[in-house]
Amino acid sequence: TKSLSFSAAVLLAICLFVVPSQSKSTAHNEKQLTKRQAEFEEFFQMLDMALWNSQTSRQYYRPGFFGVRRPMILSKRNGEPSDMYRSFVEGCYGILCELGINGLINRLGRMFLY
């Protein structure tokens, strides 16, 4: 588990230094931006479900990779994800977009998590 913790720390460090680029808004770019935001939200939900335990209903419990609920430092008081956590995930998503594999990751997430 030390190598897993080290890998997670390295991924966190890499993603913190990536800032997604923003383009000027035109009708076409706004449509693409809206599509990208929708894909990001899908990616965010997939990653959140994969990493942290979640309870979607009173009877259905989905264990996450880490086997615990999302830590309080990554959540607001009302249970929503914090801005820091969202920007970290956005950085990771930016890396996937730059590599051109964000669509593949989203499809794999739909196959295995939903």
C-alpha positions in Angstrom: 0.0 0.0 0.0 3.0 2.3 0.3 3.5 2.3 -3.5 -0.2 3.0 -3.9 0.0 6.0 -1.5 3.2 7.2 -3.3 1.4 6.9 -6.7 -1.6 8.8 -5.4 0.7 11.5 -4.0 2.6 11.8 -7.3 -0.7 12.0 -9.3 -1.9 14.7 -6.9 1.3 16.7 -7.3 1.1 16.5 -11.1 -2.5 17.5 -11.2 -2.1 20.5 -9.0 0.3 22.1 -11.5 -2.0 21.7 -14.5 -4.3 24.6 -15.1 -6.8 24.0 -17.9 -6.7 26.7 -20.7 -9.8 28.8 -21.5 -10.7 29.9 -25.0 -12.5 33.0 -26.2 -16.2 32.6 -26.4 -18.0 32.4 -29.7 -21.1 30.5 -30.5 -19.1 27.4 -31.5 -16.7 27.7 -28.6 -19.6 28.1 -26.1 -21.2 24.9 -27.4 -17.9 23.1 -27.0 -17.4 24.6 -23.6 -20.9 23.5 -22.5 -20.1 20.0 -23.8 -16.8 19.9 -22.0 -18.4 21.1 -18.8 -21.0 18.3 -19.1 -18.2 15.8 -19.7 -16.3 17.2 -16.8 -19.3 16.8 -14.5 -19.7 13.2 -15.6 -16.0 12.6 -15.0 -16.2 14.2 -11.6 -19.1 12.1 -10.5 -17.4 8.9 -11.9 -14.1 9.7 -10.0 -15.9 10.6 -6.8 -17.9 7.3 -6.9 -14.8 5.3 -7.7 -12.6 6.8 -5.0 -15.0 7.3 -2.0 -17.7 5.3 -0.4 -21.2 6.5 -1.3 -24.7 5.7 -0.3 -27.1 6.4 -3.1 -30.2 5.3 -1.2 -31.0 4.0 2.3 -30.3 0.4 1.2 -27.7 0.7 -1.5 -24.1 1.2 -0.5 -21.3 1.5 -3.0 -17.8 1.0 -1.6 -15.0 3.2 -3.1 -11.4 2.4 -3.9 -10.2 3.9 -0.6 -13.0 2.3 1.4 -13.9 5.4 3.3 -16.2 8.4 2.9 -14.7 11.5 1.3 -12.6 13.3 3.9 -14.0 16.5 5.5 -11.1 18.5 4.1 -12.3 17.7 0.6 -15.9 18.6 1.4 -17.9 21.6 2.4 -20.1 21.6 5.5 -23.1 20.6 3.5 -21.4 17.5 2.1 -20.7 19.0 -1.4 -17.2 18.7 -2.8 -14.9 21.6 -1.8 -13.5 24.0 -4.4 -10.0 22.7 -3.8 -11.1 19.1 -4.6 -13.0 20.3 -7.7 -10.0 22.2 -9.0 -7.8 19.2 -8.4 -10.2 16.9 -10.4 -10.4 19.6 -13.0 -6.6 19.6 -13.3 -6.7 15.8 -13.7 -9.4 16.1 -16.4 -7.3 18.7 -18.1 -4.4 16.3 -18.4 -6.7 13.7 -19.8 -8.0 16.2 -22.4 -4.5 17.1 -23.4 -3.7 13.4 -23.8 -6.9 13.0 -25.8 -8.2 10.1 -23.7 -10.9 11.9 -21.7 -13.7 10.3 -23.8 -12.2 6.9 -23.3 -12.1 7.4 -19.5 -15.7 8.6 -19.4 -16.9 5.6 -21.5 -15.0 3.2 -19.2 -16.5 4.9 -16.2 -20.0 4.5 -17.6 -19.3 0.8 -18.3 -18.0 -0.1 -14.9 -19.5 2.3 -12.4 -23.0 3.2 -13.5 
